[in-house]
Amino acid sequence: MYEEGFVEVTGGRVWYEIYNKDAKDTPVVILHGGPGSSTYSLKGLKALGKDRPVVMYDQLGCGKSDRPTDKALWNIDRFVEELGQVREALKLNEVHILGHSWGTTLAAAYVLTKPSGVKSVVFSSPCLSAPMWEEDQKRNIAKLPVDVQETIRRCEESGDTDSEEFKAAIKEFSKEFVLRGEPDLEWLKAGAGMKNPDVYQTMWGPSEFTVLGNLKTFDCTPELGEIKCPTLYTCGRYDEATPESTEHFSRLTPGSEFHVFEKSAHMPYMEEPEEYLQVIGDFLNKVDRQV
C-alpha cells in the first residue's frame, strides 16, 4: 500500500510518502541530502520496501514541501525538531534511520538527542564534521587537473561562484567525486527544480568546498561514542565523503559496521544500486532479527 500527504511542522508543511505501508518489519525513514535538496534522487530506495515500510519526506523548503522564505528556519535544530514531528504525525514509534550526505548530519544530530524507538542508523556518505569535510575537499581538489584547481581557487577567492567557469570546474569535480559514469541529463534537469539554493546557501555556503553557512562549526565526532544502537557507515571508494573519514567515524562509534562501494563516488545508490540495496537491506534485516 502506498500513501502520501503532508505533515504540519514548525514553519510549514512537509510532503511525505510511504511505500509498502503495511509491511511487517520496522519502517526505515530516509533523510535526503542537501541541505535544500529532496528525495528526488533516492526513489530507488523504495525497493527496501520488500520487507518494510519505506518513509521518505522532502524537508521543509524543498521538493514538494512548503517553501517559506524566513531564513531563520534554516538551522539544524529546526530540522531535528522536524524529524521528530514527522515521526509523531506518522506514528513511527520504532524506526531505522538512513541518512545520505547532509542527511547523515541531520541523522547524527537527531540520534544524539537520544529519542526513543531508533533501532538503527545508517550513515551513507557521511558529513559529520564540517571542518573535516573542508580538509577532505582540499585533498580531493588537489587530485584534479591544475587548471581546474586554479579555477576553483580563484573563483572562491573572488566570490565568482556563479560564473560559468566555476560551474564547469564543479562538473569536473563531480565526475570524479560525486557521480561517476554518464548521468541521465533529462533526469537531472527534471530534478533541478526540486532544490532550494537558499537553504543550501544559508546553512552551507556558495560552494561544496568551503563552509561559510551556519553549519561551519558542526562537528559531532566527540559524541559519536554515545550512539548505542546498531550503526552502519558506507561510502564510495571515490566519494567526496572519503573512505578515510568515513572509517574514522566508524571507529569512533562502538560496534559499528563499515562498507565501501568500490565502483562509486558519492551516490552509490545510483552507481551500484544492486549492491547498495543488498548491503543496506541485509543490515536492516539483521537488526530486525536480533533478539
N, C-alpha and C positions, 0 to 999 in steps of 0.2 A: 504493500500500500504506500502511495506517495502523498505527501502533504506539503503545502506551502502556505505562507501567510506572513503576518507582521507581528512584532513584539514591541511594546512600548518600553523604551529605555530612557535614561537621562539624556535629554537633548533632542529626542525624536523617536522615529520608529525604524527598527531594522527588519529586513526581509530575511526569512529563513526557508529552508526546505529540508524535508526528511525523506530519505529513501528507505524502503523496506521497514516502515514504521512498526510493523507487528512482529518483526523477528525477535527471537527469544534472548539472544545474547546481549551483553551490555552495550549500549549505544556508544559510538565514537563521535566526538564533536571536533570538527575541522576548523582550525584557525588560520585564515589566509595571511599571505604576506603583504608587504607594503612598507610602511603604513599608507593607507589610502588606495590599496589595490582592491581585489574582490575574489570571490570563489570561482570566477570565470575559468581560470586555467586548471582548476582542481576537480572538474566534474568527473574525470576518470576514476576518482576515489569512491564514487558511488558503488563500484564493484566490490568494495569491502562489505557491502550490504548483503552479500551471500549469507553471512552468519549473524548480522546485527543491524540495527538501525544506524544510518549514517546521517548526521546532522550537519548541515552547512548553513552559515549565515554571512551576509555581507555586513561588515562592521559599519557603524554609523558614518555617513559621509561618502560612501562609495557604493558601487554596484547598483542594486535595485533598492537600497535603503535610502532614507531621507538624507538630504544634503544641506544641513543648516550651515550658516556662514559664520557663526560665532567661533573664532579661533581658540577661545578658552576651552572648548570641548576637546581639543586635540591634545590630550595628555594621557600618559599610560594609566594613571589611577582611574580615569573615567572609563577607559577600555576594559580594565579589570572589573570594575563595577558592572559594566555592560554584560560581560560574560556571565556573571552571577545572575543578572536579571533575565538573561536568555534561558539559563538553566531552570530558574524558578518558574518562569512562564510556561515552559515546555515540560515541566515536571520531570526533569532529568536528574533523578535522585542519585543514580550511580552512572558514572561515565568514564570512558577513556578520553584523553585529550591528545589530539595530534596537531601540533603547530608547525608551520613551514616558514622559514626565514623570520620576518618580523613577528609572525605568529608564534615563534618559539620565545621571543622576548615577552610577549603577552602571556604565553602559557606559563613561563617561569615565574613571572610577577604574580600571576593568579595562584599557582600552586603554593608559592611561598607565603600566601596569606592563610594557608592550611585549611582550605574549605573541606567540608565533608564529602564523601562519596566519590573521590577521584581514585579510580582503580589503577590507572597507569598513565604515563605521559610519554609521548613520542616527540623528540626534538629533531625535526627534519631540516637539515642545512641550517644549523642554529646561529643566531646572533645573540649571545648572552653577555657580551661586553663590547660596548661601542668603541672604547679605546683599542681593544684588541682587533676589532674589525678594521679600524683605520690602518693599523700596522700591517695587517694581512693584505689589505688592498695595495699598500705601497710596494709590498713584495710582489704581488701579482702584476701590478703595472710595470715593474722592472723586467718582467718576462716578455713584454710586448716589444714590437719594433721601436727603435729610438724615436722616429718621427711621431709615432702615436703617443709615446711617453711625453714628449715635448709639448704636443698639443694639449694633452690633459693638464699638464703642469701650468702652462701659460694661460689657458682659459680659466682654470680655477683661480689663479692669482689675480687675473684681470676682472673676474666676475662675469666672463663671457660664456657662461654655461648654457645659454640659449642659442648659441651660434651653431650654424650648420657644421662647421669644422669640429666643434666639440661633440655634436651628435654622431658624426662619422667615427670619431675616436671611440665613443662609447660602443658603437656597433662592433668594432674590432675587439674591445674588451669582452663584450657579451658573447662573441663567438667562441672565446676561449674559456670563460669562467661562469657564464650564466646558462646558455642553451647551446649545446653542440649539435651539429647537423643543420640541415636546411629547415628553417621554420616555415610553417604554413602562413604565408603573408596575409591571405584573406582572413584567416582565423585570427591572427594578431590584430589586424585592422578592425575586425568586428568587436574585439575585446577592449580596444583602446578607450572607448567611451565609458567603460566601467570604472576607470581610475579617477581619483581626485587628487591632482597635484598639490592642492592647497594643504591637504592633510600631510602629505609627504614632506613638503617644504617646511611646515611648522614643526614637525617632530624630528625630521632627519636633516633636511637641507637641500640645496640645489643639485647635489651630485651624490653618487653612491659612495664616493671615496673619502669625503671629509664631512664629519658630522658637525653641523652648525645649529641644529634644532634642539628641542628640549630633551632629546634622548642622549645628548652629547656625553653626559657623565654616567649613563646607565651601565652598571656592571654588577651582576648578581653572582659572580663567581665565588665570593666569600660565603654565600648562603647555600650553594649547591649541595653541600653535605647535609642540609636539613630536609632534602627531598627523600622521603621514605618509601614511596610507592614504587613499583617496578617501572624502570625507565629505559628507553631505547634512544640512542643517538645515531643518526645516519647523516651521510653527506655523499657527494660525488667525489671521485678522485681528483677532478679538476675544478672543484667547487670554489666559488669566492668565499664561502664558509669553509675554510680549509680543513682537510683531514687532521692536520696537526692541532688546530684549535679545538675541533670537534672532539678529538680523542682526549685532549686536556680537560674539557668539560666533563667528559665521561669518567675520567679518573677521579674527579672531584665529587662524583655522585655515587654513593655506596651501592654496590651490587648492580650498577647499570650495565647495559649492553651497548656495543658499538659496531656499526656496519658501514662499509664503504662500497658504493656502487661504482664499479671500476671503469665504466664507459660514460660516466655522466659528469656534468658540471653542477649547476645549482638547481636543476629541475629534473631529477631522476624519475619523478612520477610521469614525466613525458618522454624522457630519453631512454629509460629502461623500465617501461610501465609494468611488464610482467613480473620482473624480479622485485620491483618496488612493492607491488601488491602482495607478492608472496611473503616478503620479509616482514612487512607490516602486519599482514593477516596472521601469519604464524605467531608473531609476538602477542597480538591481542588474544588470539585463541588460547595460547599457553597461559596467559594471565587469568583468563576466564575459567580455565580448567583447574587452576590451583585450588587446593582445599585449605 
